[in-house]
Amino acid sequence: MPAMTAEASEPAAGEQRQDPPAAPAGPGRLIRRSRRFPLITRDTARPEGGGRAAPGAAPAPARQWPLLAVMGGVGLGLLIVALDAFRAGTVLIGLSLLAGAFFRWALPEVGMLAVRSRFTDMLTYGLLGAAIVLLSLMAQPDPWVSIPFLDDVVHFTVR
């Protein structure tokens, strides 16, 4: 019998073992039973761009600088909000998330800032960052940005 591969390993509890189809097996040859994804996921793949942002010999903070830059900006924004400068702090938080979206777009490797696929990360960081910045600029009292149709929406829904 040919050597077993990861896909042709022992069946899980409750599954029946199926032998792979007869195929010439040689050294280094992968034997697959099906092109379908397995029913039970045994591991996950790293997201694209999830490698180190600096060489492996660099210290840990240097390898994760994109994530630390975004988290540092969010932390500083939260500190500014705690010191009673709400608008400036929340704008900084939103800009930090927008910077995360930019890092995810521009850099080939961003370390642990990569959570999902590149597109999903950019969309998530970008939309959340833009929403936080826009909402903080529209916050009362004395909003810096006024969007006229939103006043009509609020008056219509709050009546």
C-alpha positions as CSV (number, residue, x, y, z in Angstrom):
1,M,0.0,0.0,0.0
2,P,1.4,3.5,-0.8
3,A,2.4,5.9,1.9
4,M,-0.4,7.9,3.5
5,T,-0.6,11.6,3.0
6,A,-2.3,14.3,5.2
7,E,-5.5,14.0,3.1
8,A,-5.5,10.2,3.2
9,S,-5.0,10.0,7.0
10,E,-7.1,8.1,9.5
11,P,-10.8,8.8,9.4
12,A,-12.4,10.8,12.1
13,A,-14.9,9.2,14.5
14,G,-18.1,8.1,12.8
15,E,-16.6,8.2,9.2
16,Q,-16.0,5.2,7.1
17,R,-12.5,4.7,5.7
18,Q,-12.3,4.9,1.9
19,D,-9.2,3.8,0.1
20,P,-7.9,6.2,-2.5
21,P,-8.4,5.3,-6.1
22,A,-5.7,3.2,-7.7
23,A,-3.0,5.5,-9.0
24,P,0.6,5.2,-9.6
25,A,2.3,6.4,-6.4
26,G,5.9,7.4,-6.4
27,P,8.1,9.3,-4.0
28,G,6.8,12.9,-3.4
29,R,3.5,12.2,-5.2
30,L,0.3,13.4,-3.5
31,I,-2.6,11.1,-3.5
32,R,-6.0,12.8,-3.3
33,R,-9.4,11.2,-3.0
34,S,-11.5,14.3,-3.9
35,R,-11.2,17.9,-4.9
36,R,-13.8,18.8,-2.3
37,F,-12.8,20.5,0.9
38,P,-12.7,18.2,3.9
39,L,-15.7,18.1,6.2
40,I,-13.5,18.7,9.3
41,T,-10.9,21.5,9.1
42,R,-7.8,20.5,10.9
43,D,-5.8,23.7,10.5
44,T,-6.1,27.2,9.0
45,A,-3.9,29.0,6.5
46,R,-2.3,32.3,7.4
47,P,-3.9,35.3,5.7
48,E,-2.1,36.7,2.7
49,G,0.4,39.3,3.9
50,G,0.5,37.7,7.4
51,G,4.2,37.2,7.4
52,R,6.7,39.3,9.4
53,A,7.0,42.9,8.5
54,A,10.7,42.8,9.3
55,P,13.3,40.0,9.1
56,G,13.1,37.1,11.6
57,A,16.3,38.3,13.4
58,A,14.7,41.6,14.3
59,P,13.2,42.0,17.8
60,A,9.5,41.2,18.1
61,P,8.2,44.8,18.2
62,A,10.1,45.6,15.0
63,R,8.5,42.5,13.3
64,Q,5.0,43.8,14.2
65,W,5.5,47.5,13.6
66,P,2.3,48.0,11.4
67,L,0.1,46.5,14.1
68,L,1.9,48.4,16.9
69,A,1.6,51.7,14.9
70,V,-2.2,51.3,14.5
71,M,-2.7,50.2,18.2
72,G,-0.5,53.0,19.4
73,G,-2.6,55.5,17.5
74,V,-5.8,54.1,18.9
75,G,-4.4,54.0,22.4
76,L,-3.2,57.6,22.1
77,G,-6.7,58.6,20.8
78,L,-8.4,56.9,23.7
79,L,-6.0,58.7,26.1
80,I,-6.9,62.0,24.5
81,V,-10.6,61.2,24.8
82,A,-10.1,60.4,28.5
83,L,-8.4,63.8,28.9
84,D,-11.7,65.4,27.7
85,A,-10.8,66.2,24.1
86,F,-13.5,64.0,22.5
87,R,-13.4,65.2,18.9
88,A,-9.6,65.2,18.6
89,G,-9.3,61.7,20.2
90,T,-11.9,60.1,18.1
91,V,-10.5,61.6,14.9
92,L,-7.1,60.1,15.8
93,I,-8.7,56.7,16.4
94,G,-10.4,56.8,13.0
95,L,-7.2,58.0,11.3
96,S,-5.3,55.2,12.9
97,L,-7.7,52.7,11.4
98,L,-7.4,54.4,8.0
99,A,-3.7,54.1,8.4
100,G,-4.2,50.3,9.0
101,A,-6.1,50.1,5.8
102,F,-3.3,51.9,4.0
103,F,-0.7,49.6,5.5
104,R,-2.7,46.6,4.4
105,W,-2.9,47.9,0.9
106,A,0.7,49.2,0.5
107,L,2.9,46.7,2.3
108,P,3.4,43.1,1.2
109,E,3.8,41.8,4.8
110,V,2.1,43.4,7.8
111,G,2.4,40.8,10.5
112,M,-0.5,40.4,12.8
113,L,-2.4,43.3,11.2
114,A,-3.4,40.8,8.6
115,V,-6.4,39.0,10.0
116,R,-8.5,38.1,6.9
117,S,-7.9,38.4,3.2
118,R,-6.2,41.7,2.0
119,F,-9.5,42.9,0.5
120,T,-11.6,42.2,3.6
121,D,-9.0,43.8,5.9
122,M,-8.8,46.9,3.8
123,L,-12.6,47.2,3.6
124,T,-13.1,46.6,7.3
125,Y,-10.3,49.0,8.5
126,G,-11.3,51.6,5.9
127,L,-15.0,51.6,6.5
128,L,-14.7,51.7,10.3
129,G,-12.0,54.4,10.2
130,A,-14.0,56.6,7.8
131,A,-17.2,56.1,9.8
132,I,-15.4,57.0,13.1
133,V,-13.9,60.1,11.5
134,L,-17.1,61.2,9.9
135,L,-19.2,60.7,13.1
136,S,-16.6,62.5,15.2
137,L,-16.6,65.5,12.9
138,M,-20.5,65.6,13.0
139,A,-20.7,65.2,16.8
140,Q,-22.7,67.9,18.7
141,P,-22.1,70.6,20.0
142,D,-20.6,72.7,17.2
143,P,-20.1,70.1,14.5
144,W,-17.3,70.7,12.1
145,V,-19.1,68.9,9.2
146,S,-22.8,69.3,8.4
147,I,-24.6,67.0,6.0
148,P,-28.0,68.6,5.2
149,F,-30.0,65.4,4.3
150,L,-29.1,63.8,7.7
151,D,-31.0,66.6,9.5
152,D,-34.1,65.7,7.5
153,V,-33.6,62.0,8.2
154,V,-33.3,62.7,12.0
155,H,-36.3,65.0,12.0
156,F,-38.4,62.4,10.1
157,T,-37.4,59.5,12.3
158,V,-37.5,61.3,15.7
159,R,-40.9,63.0,15.4
